[in-house]
Amino acid sequence: MANVETVRQILLDYFAGKVINLHPALPGQSPGTDAIAQAFARFQQGEIDHSGCMVHSVIPEVDAGPVIAIATVPFAQADTLETFSARMHAAEHRLIVAAIQQCVLQQTYH
């Protein structure tokens, strides 16, 4: 039986450039899990004043594929993790719809 990574690579090779991912961070920031909480912690430490989300093509490296679309989400001074998370999720919902529309419109059909 093939392992999960082998199957994953076969699928990525077969569907090259056609698999997308919604990630709750801007390109190059917080790859992997807990990106919203990581951004909020950096905001609380005064390191950043905004974060965002992106849709990208999936490649073997986590959250490192070519970016299809991004949305920035500013922090508010009164933000809690919960209020910021809610705004991030709202931005993600808008972004994934726009990115899928963009991908479909750019698709060449034969």
Phi and psi restraints in degrees (range 20) as a CNS / XPLOR table:
assign (resid 1 and name C) (resid 2 and name N)
       (resid 2 and name CA) (resid 2 and name C) 1.0 -73.6 20.0 2
assign (resid 2 and name N) (resid 2 and name CA)
       (resid 2 and name C) (resid 3 and name N) 1.0 146.7 20.0 2
assign (resid 2 and name C) (resid 3 and name N)
       (resid 3 and name CA) (resid 3 and name C) 1.0 -81.2 20.0 2
assign (resid 3 and name N) (resid 3 and name CA)
       (resid 3 and name C) (resid 4 and name N) 1.0 168.8 20.0 2
assign (resid 3 and name C) (resid 4 and name N)
       (resid 4 and name CA) (resid 4 and name C) 1.0 -60.1 20.0 2
assign (resid 4 and name N) (resid 4 and name CA)
       (resid 4 and name C) (resid 5 and name N) 1.0 -42.0 20.0 2
assign (resid 4 and name C) (resid 5 and name N)
       (resid 5 and name CA) (resid 5 and name C) 1.0 -64.4 20.0 2
assign (resid 5 and name N) (resid 5 and name CA)
       (resid 5 and name C) (resid 6 and name N) 1.0 -37.3 20.0 2
assign (resid 5 and name C) (resid 6 and name N)
       (resid 6 and name CA) (resid 6 and name C) 1.0 -64.8 20.0 2
assign (resid 6 and name N) (resid 6 and name CA)
       (resid 6 and name C) (resid 7 and name N) 1.0 -46.0 20.0 2
assign (resid 6 and name C) (resid 7 and name N)
       (resid 7 and name CA) (resid 7 and name C) 1.0 -63.0 20.0 2
assign (resid 7 and name N) (resid 7 and name CA)
       (resid 7 and name C) (resid 8 and name N) 1.0 -42.6 20.0 2
assign (resid 7 and name C) (resid 8 and name N)
       (resid 8 and name CA) (resid 8 and name C) 1.0 -58.8 20.0 2
assign (resid 8 and name N) (resid 8 and name CA)
       (resid 8 and name C) (resid 9 and name N) 1.0 -45.8 20.0 2
assign (resid 8 and name C) (resid 9 and name N)
       (resid 9 and name CA) (resid 9 and name C) 1.0 -66.2 20.0 2
assign (resid 9 and name N) (resid 9 and name CA)
       (resid 9 and name C) (resid 10 and name N) 1.0 -39.8 20.0 2
assign (resid 9 and name C) (resid 10 and name N)
       (resid 10 and name CA) (resid 10 and name C) 1.0 -60.7 20.0 2
assign (resid 10 and name N) (resid 10 and name CA)
       (resid 10 and name C) (resid 11 and name N) 1.0 -44.9 20.0 2
assign (resid 10 and name C) (resid 11 and name N)
       (resid 11 and name CA) (resid 11 and name C) 1.0 -65.0 20.0 2
assign (resid 11 and name N) (resid 11 and name CA)
       (resid 11 and name C) (resid 12 and name N) 1.0 -42.4 20.0 2
assign (resid 11 and name C) (resid 12 and name N)
       (resid 12 and name CA) (resid 12 and name C) 1.0 -64.9 20.0 2
assign (resid 12 and name N) (resid 12 and name CA)
       (resid 12 and name C) (resid 13 and name N) 1.0 -38.0 20.0 2
assign (resid 12 and name C) (resid 13 and name N)
       (resid 13 and name CA) (resid 13 and name C) 1.0 -65.5 20.0 2
assign (resid 13 and name N) (resid 13 and name CA)
       (resid 13 and name C) (resid 14 and name N) 1.0 -45.3 20.0 2
assign (resid 13 and name C) (resid 14 and name N)
       (resid 14 and name CA) (resid 14 and name C) 1.0 -66.2 20.0 2
assign (resid 14 and name N) (resid 14 and name CA)
       (resid 14 and name C) (resid 15 and name N) 1.0 -41.5 20.0 2
assign (resid 14 and name C) (resid 15 and name N)
       (resid 15 and name CA) (resid 15 and name C) 1.0 -104.1 20.0 2
assign (resid 15 and name N) (resid 15 and name CA)
       (resid 15 and name C) (resid 16 and name N) 1.0 33.4 20.0 2
assign (resid 15 and name C) (resid 16 and name N)
       (resid 16 and name CA) (resid 16 and name C) 1.0 -49.6 20.0 2
assign (resid 16 and name N) (resid 16 and name CA)
       (resid 16 and name C) (resid 17 and name N) 1.0 125.7 20.0 2
assign (resid 16 and name C) (resid 17 and name N)
       (resid 17 and name CA) (resid 17 and name C) 1.0 77.8 20.0 2
assign (resid 17 and name N) (resid 17 and name CA)
       (resid 17 and name C) (resid 18 and name N) 1.0 2.6 20.0 2
assign (resid 17 and name C) (resid 18 and name N)
       (resid 18 and name CA) (resid 18 and name C) 1.0 -115.9 20.0 2
assign (resid 18 and name N) (resid 18 and name CA)
       (resid 18 and name C) (resid 19 and name N) 1.0 1.3 20.0 2
assign (resid 18 and name C) (resid 19 and name N)
       (resid 19 and name CA) (resid 19 and name C) 1.0 -107.6 20.0 2
assign (resid 19 and name N) (resid 19 and name CA)
       (resid 19 and name C) (resid 20 and name N) 1.0 127.0 20.0 2
assign (resid 19 and name C) (resid 20 and name N)
       (resid 20 and name CA) (resid 20 and name C) 1.0 -119.5 20.0 2
assign (resid 20 and name N) (resid 20 and name CA)
       (resid 20 and name C) (resid 21 and name N) 1.0 161.6 20.0 2
assign (resid 20 and name C) (resid 21 and name N)
       (resid 21 and name CA) (resid 21 and name C) 1.0 -138.1 20.0 2
assign (resid 21 and name N) (resid 21 and name CA)
       (resid 21 and name C) (resid 22 and name N) 1.0 140.8 20.0 2
assign (resid 21 and name C) (resid 22 and name N)
       (resid 22 and name CA) (resid 22 and name C) 1.0 -99.0 20.0 2
assign (resid 22 and name N) (resid 22 and name CA)
       (resid 22 and name C) (resid 23 and name N) 1.0 122.3 20.0 2
assign (resid 22 and name C) (resid 23 and name N)
       (resid 23 and name CA) (resid 23 and name C) 1.0 -126.3 20.0 2
assign (resid 23 and name N) (resid 23 and name CA)
       (resid 23 and name C) (resid 24 and name N) 1.0 131.6 20.0 2
assign (resid 23 and name C) (resid 24 and name N)
       (resid 24 and name CA) (resid 24 and name C) 1.0 -83.0 20.0 2
assign (resid 24 and name N) (resid 24 and name CA)
       (resid 24 and name C) (resid 25 and name N) 1.0 53.9 20.0 2
assign (resid 24 and name C) (resid 25 and name N)
       (resid 25 and name CA) (resid 25 and name C) 1.0 -158.5 20.0 2
assign (resid 25 and name N) (resid 25 and name CA)
       (resid 25 and name C) (resid 26 and name N) 1.0 160.3 20.0 2
assign (resid 25 and name C) (resid 26 and name N)
       (resid 26 and name CA) (resid 26 and name C) 1.0 -78.7 20.0 2
assign (resid 26 and name N) (resid 26 and name CA)
       (resid 26 and name C) (resid 27 and name N) 1.0 160.6 20.0 2
assign (resid 26 and name C) (resid 27 and name N)
       (resid 27 and name CA) (resid 27 and name C) 1.0 -53.3 20.0 2
assign (resid 27 and name N) (resid 27 and name CA)
       (resid 27 and name C) (resid 28 and name N) 1.0 132.3 20.0 2
assign (resid 27 and name C) (resid 28 and name N)
       (resid 28 and name CA) (resid 28 and name C) 1.0 82.2 20.0 2
assign (resid 28 and name N) (resid 28 and name CA)
       (resid 28 and name C) (resid 29 and name N) 1.0 -3.7 20.0 2
assign (resid 28 and name C) (resid 29 and name N)
       (resid 29 and name CA) (resid 29 and name C) 1.0 -112.1 20.0 2
assign (resid 29 and name N) (resid 29 and name CA)
       (resid 29 and name C) (resid 30 and name N) 1.0 131.4 20.0 2
assign (resid 29 and name C) (resid 30 and name N)
       (resid 30 and name CA) (resid 30 and name C) 1.0 50.2 20.0 2
assign (resid 30 and name N) (resid 30 and name CA)
       (resid 30 and name C) (resid 31 and name N) 1.0 60.2 20.0 2
assign (resid 30 and name C) (resid 31 and name N)
       (resid 31 and name CA) (resid 31 and name C) 1.0 -67.3 20.0 2
assign (resid 31 and name N) (resid 31 and name CA)
       (resid 31 and name C) (resid 32 and name N) 1.0 153.5 20.0 2
assign (resid 31 and name C) (resid 32 and name N)
       (resid 32 and name CA) (resid 32 and name C) 1.0 89.4 20.0 2
assign (resid 32 and name N) (resid 32 and name CA)
       (resid 32 and name C) (resid 33 and name N) 1.0 -150.7 20.0 2
assign (resid 32 and name C) (resid 33 and name N)
       (resid 33 and name CA) (resid 33 and name C) 1.0 -88.2 20.0 2
assign (resid 33 and name N) (resid 33 and name CA)
       (resid 33 and name C) (resid 34 and name N) 1.0 164.8 20.0 2
assign (resid 33 and name C) (resid 34 and name N)
       (resid 34 and name CA) (resid 34 and name C) 1.0 63.0 20.0 2
assign (resid 34 and name N) (resid 34 and name CA)
       (resid 34 and name C) (resid 35 and name N) 1.0 30.3 20.0 2
assign (resid 34 and name C) (resid 35 and name N)
       (resid 35 and name CA) (resid 35 and name C) 1.0 -64.1 20.0 2
assign (resid 35 and name N) (resid 35 and name CA)
       (resid 35 and name C) (resid 36 and name N) 1.0 -38.0 20.0 2
assign (resid 35 and name C) (resid 36 and name N)
       (resid 36 and name CA) (resid 36 and name C) 1.0 -65.8 20.0 2
assign (resid 36 and name N) (resid 36 and name CA)
       (resid 36 and name C) (resid 37 and name N) 1.0 -45.9 20.0 2
assign (resid 36 and name C) (resid 37 and name N)
       (resid 37 and name CA) (resid 37 and name C) 1.0 -63.9 20.0 2
assign (resid 37 and name N) (resid 37 and name CA)
       (resid 37 and name C) (resid 38 and name N) 1.0 -37.8 20.0 2
assign (resid 37 and name C) (resid 38 and name N)
       (resid 38 and name CA) (resid 38 and name C) 1.0 -63.9 20.0 2
assign (resid 38 and name N) (resid 38 and name CA)
       (resid 38 and name C) (resid 39 and name N) 1.0 -43.9 20.0 2
assign (resid 38 and name C) (resid 39 and name N)
       (resid 39 and name CA) (resid 39 and name C) 1.0 -63.7 20.0 2
assign (resid 39 and name N) (resid 39 and name CA)
       (resid 39 and name C) (resid 40 and name N) 1.0 -42.2 20.0 2
assign (resid 39 and name C) (resid 40 and name N)
       (resid 40 and name CA) (resid 40 and name C) 1.0 -62.5 20.0 2
assign (resid 40 and name N) (resid 40 and name CA)
       (resid 40 and name C) (resid 41 and name N) 1.0 -40.6 20.0 2
assign (resid 40 and name C) (resid 41 and name N)
       (resid 41 and name CA) (resid 41 and name C) 1.0 -63.0 20.0 2
assign (resid 41 and name N) (resid 41 and name CA)
       (resid 41 and name C) (resid 42 and name N) 1.0 -40.5 20.0 2
assign (resid 41 and name C) (resid 42 and name N)
       (resid 42 and name CA) (resid 42 and name C) 1.0 -67.3 20.0 2
assign (resid 42 and name N) (resid 42 and name CA)
       (resid 42 and name C) (resid 43 and name N) 1.0 -35.0 20.0 2
assign (resid 42 and name C) (resid 43 and name N)
       (resid 43 and name CA) (resid 43 and name C) 1.0 -62.7 20.0 2
assign (resid 43 and name N) (resid 43 and name CA)
       (resid 43 and name C) (resid 44 and name N) 1.0 -47.1 20.0 2
assign (resid 43 and name C) (resid 44 and name N)
       (resid 44 and name CA) (resid 44 and name C) 1.0 -61.7 20.0 2
assign (resid 44 and name N) (resid 44 and name CA)
       (resid 44 and name C) (resid 45 and name N) 1.0 -28.5 20.0 2
assign (resid 44 and name C) (resid 45 and name N)
       (resid 45 and name CA) (resid 45 and name C) 1.0 -86.5 20.0 2
assign (resid 45 and name N) (resid 45 and name CA)
       (resid 45 and name C) (resid 46 and name N) 1.0 1.7 20.0 2
assign (resid 45 and name C) (resid 46 and name N)
       (resid 46 and name CA) (resid 46 and name C) 1.0 77.9 20.0 2
assign (resid 46 and name N) (resid 46 and name CA)
       (resid 46 and name C) (resid 47 and name N) 1.0 16.5 20.0 2
assign (resid 46 and name C) (resid 47 and name N)
       (resid 47 and name CA) (resid 47 and name C) 1.0 -85.5 20.0 2
assign (resid 47 and name N) (resid 47 and name CA)
       (resid 47 and name C) (resid 48 and name N) 1.0 -29.3 20.0 2
assign (resid 47 and name C) (resid 48 and name N)
       (resid 48 and name CA) (resid 48 and name C) 1.0 -140.3 20.0 2
assign (resid 48 and name N) (resid 48 and name CA)
       (resid 48 and name C) (resid 49 and name N) 1.0 156.9 20.0 2
assign (resid 48 and name C) (resid 49 and name N)
       (resid 49 and name CA) (resid 49 and name C) 1.0 -118.2 20.0 2
assign (resid 49 and name N) (resid 49 and name CA)
       (resid 49 and name C) (resid 50 and name N) 1.0 1.5 20.0 2
assign (resid 49 and name C) (resid 50 and name N)
       (resid 50 and name CA) (resid 50 and name C) 1.0 -156.5 20.0 2
assign (resid 50 and name N) (resid 50 and name CA)
       (resid 50 and name C) (resid 51 and name N) 1.0 162.5 20.0 2
assign (resid 50 and name C) (resid 51 and name N)
       (resid 51 and name CA) (resid 51 and name C) 1.0 -138.1 20.0 2
assign (resid 51 and name N) (resid 51 and name CA)
       (resid 51 and name C) (resid 52 and name N) 1.0 -151.5 20.0 2
assign (resid 51 and name C) (resid 52 and name N)
       (resid 52 and name CA) (resid 52 and name C) 1.0 167.4 20.0 2
assign (resid 52 and name N) (resid 52 and name CA)
       (resid 52 and name C) (resid 53 and name N) 1.0 -168.0 20.0 2
assign (resid 52 and name C) (resid 53 and name N)
       (resid 53 and name CA) (resid 53 and name C) 1.0 -139.9 20.0 2
assign (resid 53 and name N) (resid 53 and name CA)
       (resid 53 and name C) (resid 54 and name N) 1.0 163.5 20.0 2
assign (resid 53 and name C) (resid 54 and name N)
       (resid 54 and name CA) (resid 54 and name C) 1.0 -144.6 20.0 2
assign (resid 54 and name N) (resid 54 and name CA)
       (resid 54 and name C) (resid 55 and name N) 1.0 154.9 20.0 2
assign (resid 54 and name C) (resid 55 and name N)
       (resid 55 and name CA) (resid 55 and name C) 1.0 -112.8 20.0 2
assign (resid 55 and name N) (resid 55 and name CA)
       (resid 55 and name C) (resid 56 and name N) 1.0 131.3 20.0 2
assign (resid 55 and name C) (resid 56 and name N)
       (resid 56 and name CA) (resid 56 and name C) 1.0 -139.3 20.0 2
assign (resid 56 and name N) (resid 56 and name CA)
       (resid 56 and name C) (resid 57 and name N) 1.0 159.2 20.0 2
assign (resid 56 and name C) (resid 57 and name N)
       (resid 57 and name CA) (resid 57 and name C) 1.0 -70.8 20.0 2
assign (resid 57 and name N) (resid 57 and name CA)
       (resid 57 and name C) (resid 58 and name N) 1.0 143.9 20.0 2
assign (resid 57 and name C) (resid 58 and name N)
       (resid 58 and name CA) (resid 58 and name C) 1.0 -86.3 20.0 2
assign (resid 58 and name N) (resid 58 and name CA)
       (resid 58 and name C) (resid 59 and name N) 1.0 130.5 20.0 2
assign (resid 58 and name C) (resid 59 and name N)
       (resid 59 and name CA) (resid 59 and name C) 1.0 -128.7 20.0 2
assign (resid 59 and name N) (resid 59 and name CA)
       (resid 59 and name C) (resid 60 and name N) 1.0 171.9 20.0 2
assign (resid 59 and name C) (resid 60 and name N)
       (resid 60 and name CA) (resid 60 and name C) 1.0 -56.7 20.0 2
assign (resid 60 and name N) (resid 60 and name CA)
       (resid 60 and name C) (resid 61 and name N) 1.0 -34.3 20.0 2
assign (resid 60 and name C) (resid 61 and name N)
       (resid 61 and name CA) (resid 61 and name C) 1.0 -76.3 20.0 2
assign (resid 61 and name N) (resid 61 and name CA)
       (resid 61 and name C) (resid 62 and name N) 1.0 137.3 20.0 2
assign (resid 61 and name C) (resid 62 and name N)
       (resid 62 and name CA) (resid 62 and name C) 1.0 -66.8 20.0 2
assign (resid 62 and name N) (resid 62 and name CA)
       (resid 62 and name C) (resid 63 and name N) 1.0 125.2 20.0 2
assign (resid 62 and name C) (resid 63 and name N)
       (resid 63 and name CA) (resid 63 and name C) 1.0 53.7 20.0 2
assign (resid 63 and name N) (resid 63 and name CA)
       (resid 63 and name C) (resid 64 and name N) 1.0 36.9 20.0 2
assign (resid 63 and name C) (resid 64 and name N)
       (resid 64 and name CA) (resid 64 and name C) 1.0 -124.3 20.0 2
assign (resid 64 and name N) (resid 64 and name CA)
       (resid 64 and name C) (resid 65 and name N) 1.0 6.1 20.0 2
assign (resid 64 and name C) (resid 65 and name N)
       (resid 65 and name CA) (resid 65 and name C) 1.0 -73.6 20.0 2
assign (resid 65 and name N) (resid 65 and name CA)
       (resid 65 and name C) (resid 66 and name N) 1.0 168.7 20.0 2
assign (resid 65 and name C) (resid 66 and name N)
       (resid 66 and name CA) (resid 66 and name C) 1.0 -55.3 20.0 2
assign (resid 66 and name N) (resid 66 and name CA)
       (resid 66 and name C) (resid 67 and name N) 1.0 134.0 20.0 2
assign (resid 66 and name C) (resid 67 and name N)
       (resid 67 and name CA) (resid 67 and name C) 1.0 -77.7 20.0 2
assign (resid 67 and name N) (resid 67 and name CA)
       (resid 67 and name C) (resid 68 and name N) 1.0 133.2 20.0 2
assign (resid 67 and name C) (resid 68 and name N)
       (resid 68 and name CA) (resid 68 and name C) 1.0 -97.2 20.0 2
assign (resid 68 and name N) (resid 68 and name CA)
       (resid 68 and name C) (resid 69 and name N) 1.0 -42.2 20.0 2
assign (resid 68 and name C) (resid 69 and name N)
       (resid 69 and name CA) (resid 69 and name C) 1.0 -159.1 20.0 2
assign (resid 69 and name N) (resid 69 and name CA)
       (resid 69 and name C) (resid 70 and name N) 1.0 150.0 20.0 2
assign (resid 69 and name C) (resid 70 and name N)
       (resid 70 and name CA) (resid 70 and name C) 1.0 -134.4 20.0 2
assign (resid 70 and name N) (resid 70 and name CA)
       (resid 70 and name C) (resid 71 and name N) 1.0 157.7 20.0 2
assign (resid 70 and name C) (resid 71 and name N)
       (resid 71 and name CA) (resid 71 and name C) 1.0 -138.9 20.0 2
assign (resid 71 and name N) (resid 71 and name CA)
       (resid 71 and name C) (resid 72 and name N) 1.0 133.9 20.0 2
assign (resid 71 and name C) (resid 72 and name N)
       (resid 72 and name CA) (resid 72 and name C) 1.0 -96.2 20.0 2
assign (resid 72 and name N) (resid 72 and name CA)
       (resid 72 and name C) (resid 73 and name N) 1.0 147.6 20.0 2
assign (resid 72 and name C) (resid 73 and name N)
       (resid 73 and name CA) (resid 73 and name C) 1.0 -131.7 20.0 2
assign (resid 73 and name N) (resid 73 and name CA)
       (resid 73 and name C) (resid 74 and name N) 1.0 111.1 20.0 2
assign (resid 73 and name C) (resid 74 and name N)
       (resid 74 and name CA) (resid 74 and name C) 1.0 -74.9 20.0 2
assign (resid 74 and name N) (resid 74 and name CA)
       (resid 74 and name C) (resid 75 and name N) 1.0 154.2 20.0 2
assign (resid 74 and name C) (resid 75 and name N)
       (resid 75 and name CA) (resid 75 and name C) 1.0 -86.9 20.0 2
assign (resid 75 and name N) (resid 75 and name CA)
       (resid 75 and name C) (resid 76 and name N) 1.0 148.9 20.0 2
assign (resid 75 and name C) (resid 76 and name N)
       (resid 76 and name CA) (resid 76 and name C) 1.0 -108.7 20.0 2
assign (resid 76 and name N) (resid 76 and name CA)
       (resid 76 and name C) (resid 77 and name N) 1.0 145.7 20.0 2
assign (resid 76 and name C) (resid 77 and name N)
       (resid 77 and name CA) (resid 77 and name C) 1.0 -56.3 20.0 2
assign (resid 77 and name N) (resid 77 and name CA)
       (resid 77 and name C) (resid 78 and name N) 1.0 -32.5 20.0 2
assign (resid 77 and name C) (resid 78 and name N)
       (resid 78 and name CA) (resid 78 and name C) 1.0 -86.3 20.0 2
assign (resid 78 and name N) (resid 78 and name CA)
       (resid 78 and name C) (resid 79 and name N) 1.0 3.3 20.0 2
assign (resid 78 and name C) (resid 79 and name N)
       (resid 79 and name CA) (resid 79 and name C) 1.0 -59.5 20.0 2
assign (resid 79 and name N) (resid 79 and name CA)
       (resid 79 and name C) (resid 80 and name N) 1.0 141.8 20.0 2
assign (resid 79 and name C) (resid 80 and name N)
       (resid 80 and name CA) (resid 80 and name C) 1.0 -110.9 20.0 2
assign (resid 80 and name N) (resid 80 and name CA)
       (resid 80 and name C) (resid 81 and name N) 1.0 170.2 20.0 2
assign (resid 80 and name C) (resid 81 and name N)
       (resid 81 and name CA) (resid 81 and name C) 1.0 -57.6 20.0 2
assign (resid 81 and name N) (resid 81 and name CA)
       (resid 81 and name C) (resid 82 and name N) 1.0 -37.9 20.0 2
assign (resid 81 and name C) (resid 82 and name N)
       (resid 82 and name CA) (resid 82 and name C) 1.0 -67.4 20.0 2
assign (resid 82 and name N) (resid 82 and name CA)
       (resid 82 and name C) (resid 83 and name N) 1.0 -44.5 20.0 2
assign (resid 82 and name C) (resid 83 and name N)
       (resid 83 and name CA) (resid 83 and name C) 1.0 -68.8 20.0 2
assign (resid 83 and name N) (resid 83 and name CA)
       (resid 83 and name C) (resid 84 and name N) 1.0 -39.6 20.0 2
assign (resid 83 and name C) (resid 84 and name N)
       (resid 84 and name CA) (resid 84 and name C) 1.0 -66.3 20.0 2
assign (resid 84 and name N) (resid 84 and name CA)
       (resid 84 and name C) (resid 85 and name N) 1.0 -42.6 20.0 2
assign (resid 84 and name C) (resid 85 and name N)
       (resid 85 and name CA) (resid 85 and name C) 1.0 -58.5 20.0 2
assign (resid 85 and name N) (resid 85 and name CA)
       (resid 85 and name C) (resid 86 and name N) 1.0 -41.3 20.0 2
assign (resid 85 and name C) (resid 86 and name N)
       (resid 86 and name CA) (resid 86 and name C) 1.0 -62.4 20.0 2
assign (resid 86 and name N) (resid 86 and name CA)
       (resid 86 and name C) (resid 87 and name N) 1.0 -42.8 20.0 2
assign (resid 86 and name C) (resid 87 and name N)
       (resid 87 and name CA) (resid 87 and name C) 1.0 -66.9 20.0 2
assign (resid 87 and name N) (resid 87 and name CA)
       (resid 87 and name C) (resid 88 and name N) 1.0 -37.9 20.0 2
assign (resid 87 and name C) (resid 88 and name N)
       (resid 88 and name CA) (resid 88 and name C) 1.0 -62.8 20.0 2
assign (resid 88 and name N) (resid 88 and name CA)
       (resid 88 and name C) (resid 89 and name N) 1.0 -45.1 20.0 2
assign (resid 88 and name C) (resid 89 and name N)
       (resid 89 and name CA) (resid 89 and name C) 1.0 -64.7 20.0 2
assign (resid 89 and name N) (resid 89 and name CA)
       (resid 89 and name C) (resid 90 and name N) 1.0 -37.9 20.0 2
assign (resid 89 and name C) (resid 90 and name N)
       (resid 90 and name CA) (resid 90 and name C) 1.0 -63.1 20.0 2
assign (resid 90 and name N) (resid 90 and name CA)
       (resid 90 and name C) (resid 91 and name N) 1.0 -42.4 20.0 2
assign (resid 90 and name C) (resid 91 and name N)
       (resid 91 and name CA) (resid 91 and name C) 1.0 -64.7 20.0 2
assign (resid 91 and name N) (resid 91 and name CA)
       (resid 91 and name C) (resid 92 and name N) 1.0 -40.3 20.0 2
assign (resid 91 and name C) (resid 92 and name N)
       (resid 92 and name CA) (resid 92 and name C) 1.0 -61.0 20.0 2
assign (resid 92 and name N) (resid 92 and name CA)
       (resid 92 and name C) (resid 93 and name N) 1.0 -42.7 20.0 2
assign (resid 92 and name C) (resid 93 and name N)
       (resid 93 and name CA) (resid 93 and name C) 1.0 -61.5 20.0 2
assign (resid 93 and name N) (resid 93 and name CA)
       (resid 93 and name C) (resid 94 and name N) 1.0 -44.0 20.0 2
assign (resid 93 and name C) (resid 94 and name N)
       (resid 94 and name CA) (resid 94 and name C) 1.0 -66.2 20.0 2
assign (resid 94 and name N) (resid 94 and name CA)
       (resid 94 and name C) (resid 95 and name N) 1.0 -42.2 20.0 2
assign (resid 94 and name C) (resid 95 and name N)
       (resid 95 and name CA) (resid 95 and name C) 1.0 -67.2 20.0 2
assign (resid 95 and name N) (resid 95 and name CA)
       (resid 95 and name C) (resid 96 and name N) 1.0 -42.7 20.0 2
assign (resid 95 and name C) (resid 96 and name N)
       (resid 96 and name CA) (resid 96 and name C) 1.0 -64.5 20.0 2
assign (resid 96 and name N) (resid 96 and name CA)
       (resid 96 and name C) (resid 97 and name N) 1.0 -37.7 20.0 2
assign (resid 96 and name C) (resid 97 and name N)
       (resid 97 and name CA) (resid 97 and name C) 1.0 -64.3 20.0 2
assign (resid 97 and name N) (resid 97 and name CA)
       (resid 97 and name C) (resid 98 and name N) 1.0 -47.2 20.0 2
assign (resid 97 and name C) (resid 98 and name N)
       (resid 98 and name CA) (resid 98 and name C) 1.0 -63.0 20.0 2
assign (resid 98 and name N) (resid 98 and name CA)
       (resid 98 and name C) (resid 99 and name N) 1.0 -40.4 20.0 2
assign (resid 98 and name C) (resid 99 and name N)
       (resid 99 and name CA) (resid 99 and name C) 1.0 -67.8 20.0 2
assign (resid 99 and name N) (resid 99 and name CA)
       (resid 99 and name C) (resid 100 and name N) 1.0 -40.4 20.0 2
assign (resid 99 and name C) (resid 100 and name N)
       (resid 100 and name CA) (resid 100 and name C) 1.0 -65.0 20.0 2
assign (resid 100 and name N) (resid 100 and name CA)
       (resid 100 and name C) (resid 101 and name N) 1.0 -42.5 20.0 2
assign (resid 100 and name C) (resid 101 and name N)
       (resid 101 and name CA) (resid 101 and name C) 1.0 -59.0 20.0 2
assign (resid 101 and name N) (resid 101 and name CA)
       (resid 101 and name C) (resid 102 and name N) 1.0 -44.0 20.0 2
assign (resid 101 and name C) (resid 102 and name N)
       (resid 102 and name CA) (resid 102 and name C) 1.0 -61.4 20.0 2
assign (resid 102 and name N) (resid 102 and name CA)
       (resid 102 and name C) (resid 103 and name N) 1.0 -44.8 20.0 2
assign (resid 102 and name C) (resid 103 and name N)
       (resid 103 and name CA) (resid 103 and name C) 1.0 -63.3 20.0 2
assign (resid 103 and name N) (resid 103 and name CA)
       (resid 103 and name C) (resid 104 and name N) 1.0 -42.1 20.0 2
assign (resid 103 and name C) (resid 104 and name N)
       (resid 104 and name CA) (resid 104 and name C) 1.0 -65.5 20.0 2
assign (resid 104 and name N) (resid 104 and name CA)
       (resid 104 and name C) (resid 105 and name N) 1.0 -43.4 20.0 2
assign (resid 104 and name C) (resid 105 and name N)
       (resid 105 and name CA) (resid 105 and name C) 1.0 -65.0 20.0 2
assign (resid 105 and name N) (resid 105 and name CA)
       (resid 105 and name C) (resid 106 and name N) 1.0 -29.9 20.0 2
assign (resid 105 and name C) (resid 106 and name N)
       (resid 106 and name CA) (resid 106 and name C) 1.0 -86.5 20.0 2
assign (resid 106 and name N) (resid 106 and name CA)
       (resid 106 and name C) (resid 107 and name N) 1.0 -9.2 20.0 2
assign (resid 106 and name C) (resid 107 and name N)
       (resid 107 and name CA) (resid 107 and name C) 1.0 -69.0 20.0 2
assign (resid 107 and name N) (resid 107 and name CA)
       (resid 107 and name C) (resid 108 and name N) 1.0 136.3 20.0 2
assign (resid 107 and name C) (resid 108 and name N)
       (resid 108 and name CA) (resid 108 and name C) 1.0 -99.1 20.0 2
assign (resid 108 and name N) (resid 108 and name CA)
       (resid 108 and name C) (resid 109 and name N) 1.0 123.3 20.0 2
assign (resid 108 and name C) (resid 109 and name N)
       (resid 109 and name CA) (resid 109 and name C) 1.0 -103.6 20.0 2
assign (resid 109 and name N) (resid 109 and name CA)
       (resid 109 and name C) (resid 110 and name N) 1.0 142.1 20.0 2
